[in-house]
């Protein structure tokens, strides 16, 4: 099912909940990448993965929505390595961001113990906090 209308605007009812709560740019990035991939591959699952990959280059997941990153680029080692990379994903967390940025996000999400965490621990704690916020928003 196309995620954009004839004018290229994202169809709200076709977007995942986290994107419905995100800004227009995040919605359009996902929707246009999804539609292009669906036309190219004729595979809904692959189109969905491609759309999230495109989104993660420009946005990061913060809580139950996607926010624009300070600078575009791969968000984790999996994204940097491409589709067949064996590296694990950070679930939308910009693992390539500075520790200071990750700390700020953890602070916004009220992650306990953040001040004593290493960068990988911050990434994991933010990922878990994001999942919790998304679950609560979906209830």
N, CA, C and O atoms as a GROMACS GRO file, in nm:
protein
  556
    1UNK      N    1   0.085  -0.118   0.000
    1UNK     CA    2   0.000   0.000   0.000
    1UNK      C    3   0.089   0.124   0.000
    1UNK      O    4   0.179   0.134   0.084
    2UNK      N    5   0.067   0.217  -0.091
    2UNK     CA    6   0.149   0.338  -0.095
    2UNK      C    7   0.136   0.419   0.034
    2UNK      O    8   0.029   0.427   0.094
    3UNK      N    9   0.247   0.479   0.073
    3UNK     CA   10   0.250   0.560   0.194
    3UNK      C   11   0.236   0.708   0.162
    3UNK      O   12   0.227   0.791   0.252
    4UNK      N   13   0.236   0.743   0.032
    4UNK     CA   14   0.218   0.882  -0.009
    4UNK      C   15   0.098   0.894  -0.102
    4UNK      O   16   0.058   0.797  -0.167
    5UNK      N   17   0.040   1.015  -0.108
    5UNK     CA   18  -0.068   1.039  -0.202
    5UNK      C   19  -0.007   1.085  -0.336
    5UNK      O   20   0.116   1.090  -0.349
    6UNK      N   21  -0.089   1.118  -0.432
    6UNK     CA   22  -0.039   1.158  -0.563
    6UNK      C   23   0.050   1.282  -0.558
    6UNK      O   24   0.136   1.300  -0.644
    7UNK      N   25   0.030   1.367  -0.459
    7UNK     CA   26   0.111   1.488  -0.444
    7UNK      C   27   0.242   1.464  -0.370
    7UNK      O   28   0.322   1.557  -0.353
    8UNK      N   29   0.266   1.340  -0.325
    8UNK     CA   30   0.389   1.309  -0.254
    8UNK      C   31   0.383   1.332  -0.104
    8UNK      O   32   0.485   1.322  -0.035
    9UNK      N   33   0.264   1.364  -0.052
    9UNK     CA   34   0.247   1.387   0.091
    9UNK      C   35   0.222   1.254   0.160
    9UNK      O   36   0.150   1.168   0.109
   10UNK      N   37   0.283   1.238   0.278
   10UNK     CA   38   0.267   1.114   0.353
   10UNK      C   39   0.123   1.095   0.397
   10UNK      O   40   0.058   1.189   0.444
   11UNK      N   41   0.072   0.973   0.381
   11UNK     CA   42  -0.063   0.939   0.426
   11UNK      C   43  -0.055   0.899   0.573
   11UNK      O   44   0.003   0.796   0.606
   12UNK      N   45  -0.112   0.979   0.661
   12UNK     CA   46  -0.104   0.957   0.805
   12UNK      C   47  -0.149   0.818   0.846
   12UNK      O   48  -0.083   0.753   0.928
   13UNK      N   49  -0.259   0.771   0.790
   13UNK     CA   50  -0.314   0.642   0.831
   13UNK      C   51  -0.230   0.523   0.784
   13UNK      O   52  -0.255   0.410   0.825
   14UNK      N   53  -0.134   0.546   0.698
   14UNK     CA   54  -0.047   0.440   0.648
   14UNK      C   55   0.087   0.433   0.721
   14UNK      O   56   0.166   0.341   0.699
   15UNK      N   57   0.113   0.531   0.808
   15UNK     CA   58   0.242   0.539   0.875
   15UNK      C   59   0.240   0.467   1.009
   15UNK      O   60   0.137   0.462   1.076
   16UNK      N   61   0.355   0.410   1.049
   16UNK     CA   62   0.365   0.353   1.185
   16UNK      C   63   0.342   0.463   1.288
   16UNK      O   64   0.365   0.581   1.261
   17UNK      N   65   0.296   0.425   1.406
   17UNK     CA   66   0.262   0.520   1.512
   17UNK      C   67   0.374   0.615   1.547
   17UNK      O   68   0.350   0.733   1.570
   18UNK      N   69   0.498   0.565   1.552
   18UNK     CA   70   0.609   0.653   1.588
   18UNK      C   71   0.626   0.764   1.486
   18UNK      O   72   0.668   0.874   1.521
   19UNK      N   73   0.595   0.736   1.362
   19UNK     CA   74   0.605   0.838   1.258
   19UNK      C   75   0.485   0.931   1.258
   19UNK      O   76   0.498   1.048   1.222
   20UNK      N   77   0.370   0.882   1.298
   20UNK     CA   78   0.253   0.970   1.309
   20UNK      C   79   0.276   1.078   1.414
   20UNK      O   80   0.218   1.186   1.406
   21UNK      N   81   0.361   1.049   1.513
   21UNK     CA   82   0.392   1.146   1.618
   21UNK      C   83   0.518   1.227   1.587
   21UNK      O   84   0.565   1.304   1.671
   22UNK      N   85   0.573   1.211   1.468
   22UNK     CA   86   0.696   1.278   1.428
   22UNK      C   87   0.667   1.394   1.333
   22UNK      O   88   0.554   1.412   1.289
   23UNK      N   89   0.772   1.473   1.302
   23UNK     CA   90   0.751   1.588   1.214
   23UNK      C   91   0.728   1.545   1.069
   23UNK      O   92   0.750   1.430   1.031
   24UNK      N   93   0.683   1.640   0.990
   24UNK     CA   94   0.648   1.615   0.850
   24UNK      C   95   0.766   1.562   0.769
   24UNK      O   96   0.748   1.475   0.684
   25UNK      N   97   0.885   1.612   0.795
   25UNK     CA   98   1.004   1.569   0.720
   25UNK      C   99   1.031   1.420   0.745
   25UNK      O  100   1.063   1.347   0.652
   26UNK      N  101   1.020   1.377   0.869
   26UNK     CA  102   1.040   1.234   0.901
   26UNK      C  103   0.936   1.150   0.829
   26UNK      O  104   0.968   1.045   0.772
   27UNK      N  105   0.812   1.195   0.832
   27UNK     CA  106   0.704   1.121   0.766
   27UNK      C  107   0.727   1.110   0.616
   27UNK      O  108   0.711   1.002   0.558
   28UNK      N  109   0.765   1.220   0.554
   28UNK     CA  110   0.786   1.218   0.410
   28UNK      C  111   0.909   1.137   0.370
   28UNK      O  112   0.908   1.069   0.268
   29UNK      N  113   1.015   1.144   0.451
   29UNK     CA  114   1.134   1.064   0.423
   29UNK      C  115   1.099   0.916   0.422
   29UNK      O  116   1.134   0.844   0.328
   30UNK      N  117   1.030   0.872   0.526
   30UNK     CA  118   0.990   0.732   0.536
   30UNK      C  119   0.897   0.694   0.421
   30UNK      O  120   0.919   0.593   0.353
   31UNK      N  121   0.793   0.773   0.399
   31UNK     CA  122   0.691   0.740   0.300
   31UNK      C  123   0.746   0.734   0.158
   31UNK      O  124   0.716   0.640   0.084
   32UNK      N  125   0.827   0.832   0.121
   32UNK     CA  126   0.882   0.833  -0.015
   32UNK      C  127   0.981   0.719  -0.036
   32UNK      O  128   0.982   0.657  -0.143
   33UNK      N  129   1.064   0.691   0.064
   33UNK     CA  130   1.159   0.580   0.052
   33UNK      C  131   1.083   0.448   0.044
   33UNK      O  132   1.121   0.359  -0.033
   34UNK      N  133   0.978   0.435   0.122
   34UNK     CA  134   0.898   0.313   0.120
   34UNK      C  135   0.836   0.291  -0.018
   34UNK      O  136   0.845   0.182  -0.074
   35UNK      N  137   0.773   0.395  -0.072
   35UNK     CA  138   0.706   0.380  -0.200
   35UNK      C  139   0.805   0.350  -0.313
   35UNK      O  140   0.776   0.269  -0.401
   36UNK      N  141   0.920   0.414  -0.311
   36UNK     CA  142   1.021   0.388  -0.413
   36UNK      C  143   1.072   0.244  -0.402
   36UNK      O  144   1.089   0.176  -0.504
   37UNK      N  145   1.095   0.197  -0.281
   37UNK     CA  146   1.144   0.060  -0.261
   37UNK      C  147   1.036  -0.042  -0.297
   37UNK      O  148   1.067  -0.147  -0.353
   38UNK      N  149   0.911  -0.013  -0.265
   38UNK     CA  150   0.802  -0.104  -0.299
   38UNK      C  151   0.790  -0.120  -0.451
   38UNK      O  152   0.768  -0.230  -0.501
   39UNK      N  153   0.806  -0.009  -0.522
   39UNK     CA  154   0.801  -0.016  -0.668
   39UNK      C  155   0.922  -0.091  -0.725
   39UNK      O  156   0.910  -0.163  -0.823
   40UNK      N  157   1.036  -0.073  -0.662
   40UNK     CA  158   1.160  -0.137  -0.710
   40UNK      C  159   1.163  -0.287  -0.681
   40UNK      O  160   1.200  -0.366  -0.768
   41UNK      N  161   1.123  -0.326  -0.560
   41UNK     CA  162   1.141  -0.465  -0.516
   41UNK      C  163   1.013  -0.547  -0.512
   41UNK      O  164   1.022  -0.670  -0.506
   42UNK      N  165   0.896  -0.487  -0.516
   42UNK     CA  166   0.768  -0.556  -0.505
   42UNK      C  167   0.764  -0.647  -0.382
   42UNK      O  168   0.710  -0.758  -0.388
   43UNK      N  169   0.820  -0.600  -0.273
   43UNK     CA  170   0.827  -0.677  -0.149
   43UNK      C  171   0.803  -0.580  -0.033
   43UNK      O  172   0.887  -0.495  -0.004
   44UNK      N  173   0.689  -0.594   0.034
   44UNK     CA  174   0.650  -0.501   0.140
   44UNK      C  175   0.750  -0.500   0.255
   44UNK      O  176   0.783  -0.393   0.307
   45UNK      N  177   0.797  -0.615   0.297
   45UNK     CA  178   0.892  -0.621   0.408
   45UNK      C  179   1.022  -0.549   0.374
   45UNK      O  180   1.075  -0.473   0.455
   46UNK      N  181   1.072  -0.572   0.254
   46UNK     CA  182   1.196  -0.506   0.212
   46UNK      C  183   1.175  -0.356   0.200
   46UNK      O  184   1.263  -0.277   0.237
   47UNK      N  185   1.060  -0.316   0.148
   47UNK     CA  186   1.030  -0.173   0.136
   47UNK      C  187   1.028  -0.107   0.273
   47UNK      O  188   1.075   0.006   0.289
   48UNK      N  189   0.974  -0.176   0.371
   48UNK     CA  190   0.969  -0.125   0.508
   48UNK      C  191   1.110  -0.107   0.564
   48UNK      O  192   1.140  -0.005   0.627
   49UNK      N  193   1.196  -0.207   0.542
   49UNK     CA  194   1.335  -0.199   0.591
   49UNK      C  195   1.411  -0.084   0.524
   49UNK      O  196   1.485  -0.011   0.589
   50UNK      N  197   1.392  -0.070   0.394
   50UNK     CA  198   1.458   0.038   0.320
   50UNK      C  199   1.412   0.174   0.372
   50UNK      O  200   1.493   0.265   0.388
   51UNK      N  201   1.283   0.187   0.397
   51UNK     CA  202   1.228   0.314   0.445
   51UNK      C  203   1.285   0.351   0.582
   51UNK      O  204   1.321   0.466   0.605
   52UNK      N  205   1.294   0.253   0.672
   52UNK     CA  206   1.353   0.282   0.803
   52UNK      C  207   1.501   0.314   0.790
   52UNK      O  208   1.553   0.398   0.864
   53UNK      N  209   1.569   0.249   0.700
   53UNK     CA  210   1.712   0.278   0.679
   53UNK      C  211   1.730   0.422   0.633
   53UNK      O  212   1.819   0.493   0.681
   54UNK      N  213   1.648   0.466   0.540
   54UNK     CA  214   1.655   0.605   0.492
   54UNK      C  215   1.624   0.702   0.605
   54UNK      O  216   1.689   0.806   0.620
   55UNK      N  217   1.523   0.669   0.684
   55UNK     CA  218   1.483   0.754   0.796
   55UNK      C  219   1.596   0.768   0.898
   55UNK      O  220   1.622   0.877   0.948
   56UNK      N  221   1.663   0.657   0.928
   56UNK     CA  222   1.769   0.658   1.029
   56UNK      C  223   1.891   0.739   0.986
   56UNK      O  224   1.973   0.774   1.071
   57UNK      N  225   1.904   0.768   0.858
   57UNK     CA  226   2.016   0.852   0.814
   57UNK      C  227   1.993   1.000   0.846
   57UNK      O  228   2.088   1.077   0.857
   58UNK      N  229   1.868   1.039   0.860
   58UNK     CA  230   1.837   1.180   0.883
   58UNK      C  231   1.773   1.206   1.019
   58UNK      O  232   1.770   1.320   1.066
   59UNK      N  233   1.720   1.101   1.082
   59UNK     CA  234   1.648   1.115   1.209
   59UNK      C  235   1.694   1.010   1.309
   59UNK      O  236   1.749   0.907   1.271
   60UNK      N  237   1.669   1.038   1.436
   60UNK     CA  238   1.697   0.940   1.541
   60UNK      C  239   1.572   0.924   1.625
   60UNK      O  240   1.491   1.016   1.638
   61UNK      N  241   1.556   0.805   1.682
   61UNK     CA  242   1.440   0.780   1.764
   61UNK      C  243   1.464   0.833   1.904
   61UNK      O  244   1.565   0.801   1.968
   62UNK      N  245   1.372   0.916   1.951
   62UNK     CA  246   1.378   0.973   2.085
   62UNK      C  247   1.241   0.951   2.147
   62UNK      O  248   1.144   1.016   2.109
   63UNK      N  249   1.236   0.860   2.243
   63UNK     CA  250   1.108   0.828   2.304
   63UNK      C  251   1.016   0.760   2.205
   63UNK      O  252   1.052   0.656   2.149
   64UNK      N  253   0.900   0.817   2.183
   64UNK     CA  254   0.801   0.755   2.095
   64UNK      C  255   0.788   0.824   1.960
   64UNK      O  256   0.685   0.813   1.893
   65UNK      N  257   0.894   0.897   1.918
   65UNK     CA  258   0.890   0.967   1.788
   65UNK      C  259   1.031   0.978   1.731
   65UNK      O  260   1.130   0.944   1.797
   66UNK      N  261   1.038   1.025   1.608
   66UNK     CA  262   1.165   1.045   1.539
   66UNK      C  263   1.196   1.194   1.533
   66UNK      O  264   1.109   1.276   1.502
   67UNK      N  265   1.322   1.230   1.565
   67UNK     CA  266   1.365   1.370   1.562
   67UNK      C  267   1.484   1.384   1.467
   67UNK      O  268   1.566   1.293   1.454
   68UNK      N  269   1.492   1.499   1.403
   68UNK     CA  270   1.600   1.527   1.308
   68UNK      C  271   1.736   1.522   1.378
   68UNK      O  272   1.752   1.578   1.487
   69UNK      N  273   1.833   1.455   1.315
   69UNK     CA  274   1.968   1.449   1.370
   69UNK      C  275   2.042   1.578   1.337
   69UNK      O  276   2.007   1.650   1.244
   70UNK      N  277   2.144   1.608   1.416
   70UNK     CA  278   2.225   1.727   1.392
   70UNK      C  279   2.296   1.720   1.257
   70UNK      O  280   2.306   1.820   1.187
   71UNK      N  281   2.343   1.601   1.222
   71UNK     CA  282   2.404   1.583   1.090
   71UNK      C  283   2.366   1.446   1.036
   71UNK      O  284   2.363   1.349   1.112
   72UNK      N  285   2.336   1.438   0.907
   72UNK     CA  286   2.292   1.311   0.849
   72UNK      C  287   2.406   1.211   0.840
   72UNK      O  288   2.524   1.247   0.835
   73UNK      N  289   2.369   1.086   0.839
   73UNK     CA  290   2.467   0.978   0.825
   73UNK      C  291   2.417   0.854   0.894
   73UNK      O  292   2.313   0.855   0.959
   74UNK      N  293   2.494   0.744   0.880
   74UNK     CA  294   2.450   0.618   0.941
   74UNK      C  295   2.439   0.632   1.093
   74UNK      O  296   2.519   0.701   1.156
   75UNK      N  297   2.339   0.565   1.150
   75UNK     CA  298   2.312   0.579   1.293
   75UNK      C  299   2.384   0.475   1.378
   75UNK      O  300   2.397   0.494   1.499
   76UNK      N  301   2.429   0.367   1.319
   76UNK     CA  302   2.499   0.265   1.396
   76UNK      C  303   2.587   0.181   1.303
   76UNK      O  304   2.588   0.204   1.182
   77UNK      N  305   2.660   0.087   1.359
   77UNK     CA  306   2.755   0.008   1.278
   77UNK      C  307   2.683  -0.077   1.174
   77UNK      O  308   2.740  -0.104   1.068
   78UNK      N  309   2.562  -0.119   1.202
   78UNK     CA  310   2.486  -0.197   1.104
   78UNK      C  311   2.453  -0.111   0.982
   78UNK      O  312   2.470  -0.154   0.868
   79UNK      N  313   2.407   0.011   1.007
   79UNK     CA  314   2.373   0.102   0.897
   79UNK      C  315   2.496   0.138   0.816
   79UNK      O  316   2.489   0.150   0.694
   80UNK      N  317   2.608   0.155   0.882
   80UNK     CA  318   2.732   0.189   0.812
   80UNK      C  319   2.781   0.073   0.727
   80UNK      O  320   2.844   0.094   0.623
   81UNK      N  321   2.751  -0.050   0.770
   81UNK     CA  322   2.799  -0.168   0.699
   81UNK      C  323   2.710  -0.215   0.587
   81UNK      O  324   2.750  -0.301   0.508
   82UNK      N  325   2.591  -0.161   0.577
   82UNK     CA  326   2.500  -0.201   0.470
   82UNK      C  327   2.408  -0.315   0.509
   82UNK      O  328   2.410  -0.364   0.622
   83UNK      N  329   2.328  -0.356   0.413
   83UNK     CA  330   2.221  -0.453   0.436
   83UNK      C  331   2.270  -0.587   0.490
   83UNK      O  332   2.201  -0.647   0.573
   84UNK      N  333   2.384  -0.634   0.447
   84UNK     CA  334   2.433  -0.766   0.488
   84UNK      C  335   2.529  -0.761   0.605
   84UNK      O  336   2.594  -0.860   0.636
   85UNK      N  337   2.539  -0.648   0.671
   85UNK     CA  338   2.628  -0.634   0.784
   85UNK      C  339   2.583  -0.722   0.900
   85UNK      O  340   2.464  -0.723   0.934
   86UNK      N  341   2.676  -0.795   0.962
   86UNK     CA  342   2.640  -0.878   1.077
   86UNK      C  343   2.629  -0.797   1.207
   86UNK      O  344   2.589  -0.851   1.310
   87UNK      N  345   2.666  -0.670   1.203
   87UNK     CA  346   2.662  -0.586   1.323
   87UNK      C  347   2.518  -0.571   1.373
   87UNK      O  348   2.423  -0.582   1.296
   88UNK      N  349   2.505  -0.545   1.502
   88UNK     CA  350   2.371  -0.528   1.558
   88UNK      C  351   2.324  -0.384   1.538
   88UNK      O  352   2.404  -0.292   1.522
   89UNK      N  353   2.193  -0.368   1.538
   89UNK     CA  354   2.133  -0.237   1.521
   89UNK      C  355   2.107  -0.173   1.657
   89UNK      O  356   2.092  -0.242   1.757
   90UNK      N  357   2.101  -0.042   1.660
   90UNK     CA  358   2.074   0.029   1.785
   90UNK      C  359   1.928   0.072   1.793
   90UNK      O  360   1.892   0.151   1.880
   91UNK      N  361   1.845   0.021   1.705
   91UNK     CA  362   1.701   0.048   1.713
   91UNK      C  363   1.661   0.193   1.692
   91UNK      O  364   1.564   0.239   1.753
   92UNK      N  365   1.733   0.264   1.609
   92UNK     CA  366   1.699   0.403   1.581
   92UNK      C  367   1.775   0.502   1.664
   92UNK      O  368   1.768   0.623   1.639
   93UNK      N  369   1.850   0.455   1.765
   93UNK     CA  370   1.934   0.544   1.845
   93UNK      C  371   2.056   0.580   1.761
   93UNK      O  372   2.114   0.492   1.697
   94UNK      N  373   2.095   0.705   1.760
   94UNK     CA  374   2.212   0.749   1.684
   94UNK      C  375   2.338   0.713   1.763
   94UNK      O  376   2.395   0.796   1.833
   95UNK      N  377   2.379   0.586   1.750
   95UNK     CA  378   2.495   0.535   1.825
   95UNK      C  379   2.625   0.602   1.782
   95UNK      O  380   2.724   0.594   1.854
   96UNK      N  381   2.626   0.667   1.668
   96UNK     CA  382   2.745   0.737   1.621
   96UNK      C  383   2.754   0.880   1.674
   96UNK      O  384   2.851   0.951   1.648
   97UNK      N  385   2.653   0.923   1.748
   97UNK     CA  386   2.653   1.057   1.807
   97UNK      C  387   2.754   1.063   1.921
   97UNK      O  388   2.801   0.960   1.969
   98UNK      N  389   2.785   1.182   1.964
   98UNK     CA  390   2.880   1.200   2.074
   98UNK      C  391   2.818   1.150   2.206
   98UNK      O  392   2.696   1.140   2.219
   99UNK      N  393   2.903   1.120   2.300
   99UNK     CA  394   2.855   1.077   2.432
   99UNK      C  395   2.773   1.190   2.496
   99UNK      O  396   2.673   1.163   2.564
  100UNK      N  397   2.815   1.314   2.475
  100UNK     CA  398   2.742   1.427   2.532
  100UNK      C  399   2.599   1.433   2.476
  100UNK      O  400   2.504   1.459   2.550
  101UNK      N  401   2.585   1.409   2.346
  101UNK     CA  402   2.452   1.409   2.285
  101UNK      C  403   2.368   1.294   2.342
  101UNK      O  404   2.251   1.314   2.376
  102UNK      N  405   2.427   1.177   2.351
  102UNK     CA  406   2.355   1.062   2.406
  102UNK      C  407   2.313   1.088   2.550
  102UNK      O  408   2.204   1.050   2.592
  103UNK      N  409   2.401   1.152   2.625
  103UNK     CA  410   2.368   1.185   2.765
  103UNK      C  411   2.248   1.280   2.769
  103UNK      O  412   2.158   1.264   2.853
  104UNK      N  413   2.246   1.378   2.680
  104UNK     CA  414   2.134   1.473   2.674
  104UNK      C  415   2.003   1.401   2.645
  104UNK      O  416   1.901   1.430   2.707
  105UNK      N  417   2.007   1.307   2.550
  105UNK     CA  418   1.887   1.230   2.516
  105UNK      C  419   1.844   1.146   2.637
  105UNK      O  420   1.726   1.141   2.671
  106UNK      N  421   1.941   1.082   2.703
  106UNK     CA  422   1.911   1.001   2.821
  106UNK      C  423   1.850   1.087   2.931
  106UNK      O  424   1.760   1.043   3.003
  107UNK      N  425   1.897   1.209   2.943
  107UNK     CA  426   1.844   1.303   3.042
  107UNK      C  427   1.698   1.337   3.009
  107UNK      O  428   1.613   1.339   3.098
  108UNK      N  429   1.671   1.364   2.882
  108UNK     CA  430   1.535   1.396   2.839
  108UNK      C  431   1.439   1.279   2.863
  108UNK      O  432   1.321   1.298   2.891
  109UNK      N  433   1.493   1.156   2.851
  109UNK     CA  434   1.411   1.036   2.870
  109UNK      C  435   1.410   0.990   3.015
  109UNK      O  436   1.347   0.890   3.049
  110UNK      N  437   1.482   1.064   3.101
  110UNK     CA  438   1.490   1.034   3.244
  110UNK      C  439   1.544   0.893   3.270
  110UNK      O  440   1.489   0.818   3.351
  111UNK      N  441   1.653   0.858   3.201
  111UNK     CA  442   1.718   0.728   3.218
  111UNK      C  443   1.794   0.730   3.350
  111UNK      O  444   1.882   0.813   3.369
  112UNK      N  445   1.762   0.638   3.442
  112UNK     CA  446   1.834   0.635   3.570
  112UNK      C  447   1.977   0.586   3.554
  112UNK      O  448   2.004   0.499   3.471
  113UNK      N  449   2.069   0.642   3.632
  113UNK     CA  450   2.210   0.600   3.631
  113UNK      C  451   2.289   0.648   3.512
  113UNK      O  452   2.402   0.602   3.490
  114UNK      N  453   2.235   0.739   3.433
  114UNK     CA  454   2.300   0.783   3.309
  114UNK      C  455   2.435   0.847   3.330
  114UNK      O  456   2.522   0.836   3.244
  115UNK      N  457   2.455   0.914   3.443
  115UNK     CA  458   2.581   0.987   3.463
  115UNK      C  459   2.702   0.895   3.477
  115UNK      O  460   2.815   0.938   3.455
  116UNK      N  461   2.680   0.770   3.512
  116UNK     CA  462   2.793   0.677   3.527
  116UNK      C  463   2.803   0.578   3.411
  116UNK      O  464   2.884   0.485   3.417
  117UNK      N  465   2.724   0.597   3.307
  117UNK     CA  466   2.722   0.503   3.194
  117UNK      C  467   2.827   0.536   3.090
  117UNK      O  468   2.861   0.652   3.066
  118UNK      N  469   2.878   0.431   3.027
  118UNK     CA  470   2.967   0.446   2.912
  118UNK      C  471   2.881   0.475   2.790
  118UNK      O  472   2.758   0.468   2.797
  119UNK      N  473   2.944   0.509   2.680
  119UNK     CA  474   2.868   0.540   2.557
  119UNK      C  475   2.783   0.420   2.513
  119UNK      O  476   2.665   0.438   2.485
  120UNK      N  477   2.840   0.298   2.506
  120UNK     CA  478   2.755   0.183   2.467
  120UNK      C  479   2.640   0.158   2.565
  120UNK      O  480   2.532   0.116   2.524
  121UNK      N  481   2.663   0.183   2.692
  121UNK     CA  482   2.556   0.166   2.790
  121UNK      C  483   2.447   0.270   2.771
  121UNK      O  484   2.329   0.240   2.786
  122UNK      N  485   2.485   0.393   2.738
  122UNK     CA  486   2.386   0.497   2.708
  122UNK      C  487   2.301   0.459   2.588
  122UNK      O  488   2.179   0.474   2.591
  123UNK      N  489   2.365   0.409   2.482
  123UNK     CA  490   2.293   0.368   2.362
  123UNK      C  491   2.188   0.262   2.397
  123UNK      O  492   2.073   0.272   2.356
  124UNK      N  493   2.229   0.162   2.474
  124UNK     CA  494   2.138   0.054   2.511
  124UNK      C  495   2.026   0.104   2.602
  124UNK      O  496   1.910   0.066   2.586
  125UNK      N  497   2.059   0.189   2.697
  125UNK     CA  498   1.957   0.243   2.789
  125UNK      C  499   1.856   0.330   2.713
  125UNK      O  500   1.736   0.324   2.741
  126UNK      N  501   1.903   0.409   2.618
  126UNK     CA  502   1.813   0.491   2.536
  126UNK      C  503   1.724   0.403   2.451
  126UNK      O  504   1.604   0.428   2.438
  127UNK      N  505   1.782   0.298   2.391
  127UNK     CA  506   1.704   0.205   2.310
  127UNK      C  507   1.590   0.145   2.393
  127UNK      O  508   1.476   0.138   2.346
  128UNK      N  509   1.621   0.103   2.514
  128UNK     CA  510   1.518   0.045   2.602
  128UNK      C  511   1.413   0.149   2.642
  128UNK      O  512   1.294   0.119   2.644
  129UNK      N  513   1.457   0.269   2.673
  129UNK     CA  514   1.363   0.376   2.710
  129UNK      C  515   1.272   0.409   2.593
  129UNK      O  516   1.152   0.432   2.611
  130UNK      N  517   1.328   0.412   2.472
  130UNK     CA  518   1.247   0.437   2.352
  130UNK      C  519   1.139   0.331   2.336
  130UNK      O  520   1.024   0.362   2.308
  131UNK      N  521   1.178   0.205   2.355
  131UNK     CA  522   1.082   0.095   2.342
  131UNK      C  523   0.968   0.110   2.443
  131UNK      O  524   0.851   0.090   2.410
  132UNK      N  525   1.003   0.147   2.566
  132UNK     CA  526   0.900   0.165   2.669
  132UNK      C  527   0.805   0.278   2.634
  132UNK      O  528   0.683   0.265   2.646
  133UNK      N  529   0.862   0.391   2.588
  133UNK     CA  530   0.779   0.507   2.551
  133UNK      C  531   0.687   0.472   2.434
  133UNK      O  532   0.571   0.513   2.432
  134UNK      N  533   0.739   0.397   2.338
  134UNK     CA  534   0.660   0.358   2.222
  134UNK      C  535   0.547   0.265   2.263
  134UNK      O  536   0.434   0.280   2.217
  135UNK      N  537   0.577   0.168   2.350
  135UNK     CA  538   0.473   0.078   2.399
  135UNK      C  539   0.362   0.156   2.471
  135UNK      O  540   0.244   0.131   2.448
  136UNK      N  541   0.401   0.250   2.558
  136UNK     CA  542   0.302   0.328   2.632
  136UNK      C  543   0.217   0.413   2.537
  136UNK      O  544   0.096   0.426   2.556
  137UNK      N  545   0.280   0.471   2.436
  137UNK     CA  546   0.208   0.556   2.341
  137UNK      C  547   0.110   0.474   2.256
  137UNK      O  548   0.010   0.527   2.208
  138UNK      N  549   0.140   0.345   2.238
  138UNK     CA  550   0.056   0.259   2.155
  138UNK      C  551  -0.063   0.202   2.230
  138UNK      O  552  -0.154   0.147   2.169
  139UNK      N  553  -0.063   0.215   2.362
  139UNK     CA  554  -0.173   0.158   2.443
  139UNK      C  555  -0.302   0.232   2.425
  139UNK      O  556  -0.403   0.197   2.486
   0.00000   0.00000   0.00000
